[in-house]
Amino acid sequence: MLQVSNIAEHKEEYIKALKKRNFNAEDIFEQVLTLDETRRSTQAKLDETLASSNKMSKEIGMMFKNGEHQKANMLKEKTGKLKEESKELSEKLNSTIVELQGLLFTIPNIPHESVPAGISEDDNEEIFKEGDVPVLAEGSLPHWELAKKYDIIDFDLGNKITGAGFPVYKGKGARLQRALITYFLDKASEAGYTEFQVPLMVNEASGFGTGQLPDKEGQMYHVTGDDLYLIPTAEVPVTNMFRDNLMDEKDFPVLCTGYTPCFRREAGSYGAHVRGLNRLHQFDKVEIVRLERPEDSYKAFDEMLEHIKGLLKDLKLPYRILRLCGGDLTFTSALTYDFEVFSTAQDRWLEISSVSNFETYQANRLKLRYRTKDNNKELAHTLNGSALALPRVLAGILENYQTEEGIKVPEVLVPYCGFDIID
């Protein structure tokens, strides 16, 4: 969430920037600043009242010691009133803080200056494109028909076991899936990321820490009996490993990676565009997460982009990069670039990665700070990216590598698979 001090200092600048998100911040900023003034004045009164009460308590002790019982008893009546007053002030302070916190949770992150204004994905900017779109033979099939033809993914069986959006990978399909996960993790390790295996369920504090709660509560699977949430991405548990941490400047940068299944309800997703692997409730993903000093975070952002470019070049998949407009940015992000792979059989682009810099927005919720060389405490910057999400990468491979003989396996994956064609 945003820092109140920054809202006060950059109020007009922030109001203008948030218009790129189509978010009118004028009224809510006034409410925030008014509540913060109430919080500070109430805190000052409470501190003054407690100080007076403590001073009187010491005086009462001295009076009893000196035999001045009548004066001591009169003063005790005053301390009783002060205690009642401090109780009321404390309750007012707590309710003000809760109300202020609730308002701050409703304000999205300030978009980076490079973010274009816009309403939807139609307003995103294409900034890079690479790779040749293959020319497929007549009668080429979309991945869901290829999956059935070669018996490598069974959507109906997953539907029987659980429901739509929970496919079963079989034989060479399962092995190709495992090969992609291992390859992505190996490449992340080579790039200096430390691998973690993390829980697949998180508590409410973790959901708030990274911003999935309250913004995406309806998209997460909630285990109500234990009040836990199935993770929508490894970003949530990996980033929350550092919640409530005070780090040293010398600890940076922190580079983490992890593979997890991901779970998303994707409520309201219907139609041909979500067929097959295009939109799932459970899918596999390798995530990269970085913690950086503010002055280094955009250099780190560029390094993450280059890492993902390298993966797609190795897989020889045609792809493009989009800079998301304000209307398509996630609630917590300051800047997001999406990678999309071209699905030749579907004749459309499929998103396979998002890389985001959250600046201090997540860190403020997480209370993730570091001590500078000057012994000051500052909020860190957090970043993450998919490297990569498997379903649409797999869809791209199946469709773009199909031949009359079968589906060829990208050369870089052959050592991981143990075969070079699905036939």
N, C-alpha and C positions, 0 to 999 in steps of 0.2 A: 504494500500500500504506500501511498505518498506520505512524506513527512510534513507535518503541519508547518514547521518552520520554513520549509521550501515553498509551501502554498502561500504563506504570508509574504515571503520575499519575492516570489516570481508570479504573483497572482494573475496579472494581465497577460503575461507570456504564456502561462499554462492554459488560461481560458481560450486564447487564440489557438494554441496547439491542439487542444482537445476537440476543437471544431472539426479537425481532420477526421476524427472518429464519429462525427455527427453527435457529439455529446456536449450539451450546454451546461457548463460548470458554474455559471455566475451565482445562481441561488444557493447551490450546495456549498460553494466556497464560503459564502457569507455565513451560512449556518455553521460550518466547521470553525471559522475564525471566531464567531460569537461564542460557541461552546468552549473553544480553547481559552478564550478570555475568562469565561465563567470558571473553568477548571483552575486556571492560574490564580484568580482572585480567591476562590474557595480554598485552594491549597495554602495560600498565604494566611488567610484567616485561621485555618485549622492549625497551622504551624505556630501562629501567635498565641492561640488559645491553649495549645498543649504546653508551650513554653511558660505561659503564665501559671497554668495549673501545676507544673513541675516546680516552679519557683515558690509558689505558695505552700506546696507540700513540704518543702525543705524548711520554710519559715515555721510551719506548724510544728514540725519536729523539734526545732530549737525552742519554741515557746513552751512546749510540754516539758522539755528538759530543764527550762528555767523556772518552771512552776507557774507559768502564765496560762492557766487552763481556760479561763474565760475568753481571753483573746484568741486562743487556739481554736476553741469551739466555734467562735464567730467566723473565723477564717475558713473553717471546715465547711460551713454552709456555702461560702462563696465558691470553694473548690467543687462542691457538688453541682452547683449551677454551671461551672465551667466544663465539667465532665459531660453534662447533658448537652451543652452547646457543642462540644467537640464531637459527640456522637452524631448529632444532627448534621454537622458539617461533613463528617466522614461519609455519611450516607448520601448526602448531596454530591460529594466529590465522586464517589463510586458510580452513582447513576449518571453523572455527567460524562465520566470516562467511557462507560458502556455505550451511551448514546453517540459520543464522538467517534468511538471505534466503529460502531455500526455504520455511520455515515462514510467514514474513510474506506470501508470495505466495498462501498458502492461506486467508488471513483476509479476508473481504469487508469492504466499507466499513461504517462505522457509520451506520445510518439516521438521518435527521433526526427530531427529536422529533415532528413532525406525521405521520410515516409510521404507518399503522395496522398492528397485528399481523394476520397471516393466512398461509394456506398456499399459495393459488393465486389465479389471476385472478378467481375467484368472490368473493374477499374484498376486491377493489378497491372504492374509494369513488367514486361519481359525485358530482362537485362542481359541475358546470355543464353546461347543455344549452341549445342555441339553434338556431333554424331550424325551419321547418314541413316535415314529411314530406309529399311530394306524393302526391296520390291518382292512381294510374295506371289507365289503361283496362284493361278485361278482356283477358286474353291478353298482358299485358306480359311481356317476356322478361328473363332474366338476361344479364349483359354478354357471356358467352361465346357465347350464341346471337345476340345483336345484332352481335357482331364478325363472325360468319360471314354473317349476313343482309346486312350492308352492306359486307362484304369489306374490313374495316379492320385486322383482326388475324388472323394465320394461325398457330394453335398447332401444327397438324400439320406445316407447313413447318419451323417451328423444331425440332420433334421430329426431322424428317428430317435437318436440318443438324447438330444438336448432341445434342438429347435433350429430355425433358420439362422444362418450366420455363424455356425459352428462346424466347419468342414472336417472331414477325416482324411488325412494324407496317407497314401498307401505305397508300398514298394519303392520304386524309384522316385516317386513324388515325395515320400517321407525322407529319403536319403538326400535328395536335392535340397529340401528344406533345411536339414541338419547341416549340409555342406555350406549353405549361405550363412547360417548363424556362426559357424566356426570360422569361416573366411572373414566375416565382418569383425569378429572379436580379435582375430589374429592381426588384422590390419590396424585396429585401434590400439592394440598392445604395441605394435611396431611404431606407432606415432606417439608413444609415451603415455597412453592412458592406462590407469590401473584398473584391473577388472574386479568387479564386485558381484556377488550373488546376494540378492536382497529379498525381503519378504514380498509376497504378492498381495498382501492386504495391509492397509495402513489405518491408523486411527484418525479421529477428526482433526486433531492438532496438526497432523502432517498434511491433510487436505487443505487446511487453511494456510499452512506455511507456504505452499507453492501456488496457491490461488485457485485450485480446483473447487474449493468451497469458499463462499457460497455460490460462485458463478456457474459451475457445471454440475451441481448436485444431482440434477435430473438425468445426467448422462452417465453417472457412476452406479455400479451395482453395490447396493448397501446390504451388508449382512446385519440385519436389525438386531438379532439376538445378542450379538457381541458389540454392536455399534462400530463395526469396521467396514472399510470400503475396499473392493477389489480395485487394483491399480489400473488407470487408463494408460499409463506409460511409466517406464522405469525412472523417469525424471522425478516422480514424487518421492519414492523411498530413497533414491540416491541423493537428491538435494537435501532431504530432511535428515540425512546422517549428520549434517552440519548445523542443524537447528540449535539455537541457544549457545553457539560456540563463540568464544573470543579467541581469534587466531593472531599469530604474529605476521608482520609484513613479509618476513623471510619465508613463510610457509607457501607463498604464492609462486607460480600458479598451481592450482589443484586440478588434475585431469582424471576423470572417472569414466568408466564404461561399464555397461552391464546388459546382459540379455535377459528378457522376461517375456512371458506371455502377457498380453494386454487385454483389458476387458472394457468394452464400451457399449452402452445400451443403444446409442444411435437412434433414439426415438424419432419416429416420423420419417425414416429413410425408406423410400419405396421407389420402384420403377426400374427400367432397364439399366440405368446408369449405375445401379448398385448390385448388378447381377454378378454371380460367381465370387471371385476374390476382390471385387471392386469395393465392397463394404461388408465388413464382418463384425461380429460382436466379440469374438476372441481371435487374436492374431499375435504373431511373434514379431519382436522388434529388438534391435540393438541400439542402445542410446549412448550418446556421449554428453557429458556434463562438465562444465568448467566453472571454477571460482577464480575471479581475477581482481586485481586492483582496478579502480575505475579508469585510471589512465591507460591501462593495457587491454581493456575488454574489447575494443573494436578491432584491434590487431588480432586478438584471439578469435573473434568472430570470423575474420577473413581466413584464418588458418583452418577453422572448422569447415568453411565453404570449400577450401582446396582439398581437404581430406575427403569430403563426399564426392567432389568432382573426380578424384582419383579412383574411387570405388566404381563409379559409373563408366569411366574410361576403361578400366580393367574388364568390366562386364560387357563392354562394347554395346551399350544401350544408348539410343538417341535420347537426349534430355534437354531440358531448358530450365532456367532459373527465373523466378518471378519475385519482384519486390512487392510485398502486400501493401495495399492501400489502407488508409485509416479505418475504413468500414469493415475490412476483412481481418484486421489484426486481432489476435486473442486479447482477452481482457488484461493480462499481466505483461504483455510484451511491449517493448519500446521499438523494436525493429525485427521483422521476420522475413526471411527469404524462403520460398518454397521451391523444391526440386520436383520436376514432373518428368516422367518417362513417357515416350510416345508408344501407344499401343496400336500397332499397324493394323491388326485384324479388326479392332473396334474403331479405328480412325479417330482417336481422341487421346488427349493428354491425361495421365493419371498421376496424382500427387504421391510421391514416395518418401519425401522428407520435408521437415520444417526445421530451420535453424533460427533460433531466437536469442536476442540479448534482452534481458529483463532489467538491466542496470541495477538500481538499488531496490526496485519494487518488491521482489521476493525477499531479499535480504532483510528489509525492514519488518516484514511479517515474521520471518524466521528468527529475527534478532541475531543475525549472522554478521558479526563485526570483526575487525582486526585492529591491532595496535600498531600505529605507525612508528617510524624511527624517532619521531618527536614525542612519542608517548601519548598521542591523541587516539581516540577510538573512532573509527570510520566504518561505514557500511560497505561490504564487498559488493561486487557485481556478479551476477549469476547468468550463465548461458547454457543452452542445451540444444541438441539436434538429434534427429533420427539418422542412424548410420548403419543400417537402413531399416525401414519397415518392410517386412518380407512379402506380404500378399501381392501387392501391385508390382514389386520387382519380379516376383515369380510369374505373374501374369504377363509382364513384358518379355521375359525370357521365353515362355512357352509360345507366345504369339510371334515374336520377332525371329525366333530361331527355328520355326517349323519348316520342314522340307517334305518332299514326297516320300523320303525314306524314314522320316521320324523327326523328333525334336533334338537338335544338336545341343550339347551342353557347352556353355561358355568355356573357353580354353582354361581360364584361370581357376575354374571350379572342378575340372576333371580330376586333379590329384585328391580333392576332398570327397568327390563322389565315388570314384573307382569305376566309372563308366563315362563314355563320351557321347552317347545317344540314347534317347528314350524311344523305343520302337516296339 
